[in-house]
Amino acid sequence: MEKFNEREEKYLNPLTDFGFHKVFGTKDLLIDFLNQIIKNGGLITDIQYLPSEQWGNVKSERKAIFDIFCTNENGEYFIVEMQKEKQPFFRDRSLYYASLPIQKQAPRGIWDFRLKAVYMVGILDFVLFDESEEDKEQVIECVQLVRERTKTLYSDRLRFVFIELPKFKKTEEELETRFDRWLFILKNLYKLKECPVSIRDDIFKELFQLAEIKQLTKKDMRAYKKSITDYHEVRSAIDCAREESFEKGRVEGIEKGKIDVIQKSLQMNIPIEVIVGLTGYSKEQIMEMKIKNR
């Protein structure tokens, strides 16, 4: 497991809880980031942070704790989430999270049901979409409600934007857009020794200055170290699970291959003793397969 060394690392890791809130808890940085990923909602010029802990309509209902929750000058809502590991029902969770600001808009009394848009932005340290070959190269995915038959927009009041960081592989020399620069920073900030020349405008200078580890108070440093430990524990658990899954798949593949050999050998009337030598299966196991295949 990679360890944090405050003498070697100059900048925070923005994919940790502490680093994420440090960067996106700063209004100018969050506005700039949102303007790079939300292109069809108009330019955001101001935001107001809202309480991250949100309940249903009554306290007895399940609550949600957002990483970042804010509203802009037009009253639209933005939930910005950093997700380190893939969860079985992550898509359902994103739907539930996005539903809470929708419910909150209902005032008491008579209402015409006109809603302000809700944006659910997920910065993912894993791959969410891998259903097609094209998905491998698509770093950002936007999801909206559409009519199934016509593929036209049903409503623009609920929008999801998912950024899959593992798919972003550009080097500093390959950065073309401001969006590229943001993703490069999110993935590589803690590895850098200085702000790259190609990224040095006022916003990114502010980010790099804010992220300097030497600027942290002792209290913040303790919180950051804990955040780093939590981050590496999650990554370690994910890597371990992936290795176990790969090994299981490899073993299952070998066993399937042996079973195919047994079945074909039986069809060719090859002596059972020979099949035992080829596959390592016992005579009794092979006879059982022979009976089942009759």
Disulfide bonds with the S-S distance in Angstrom:
none
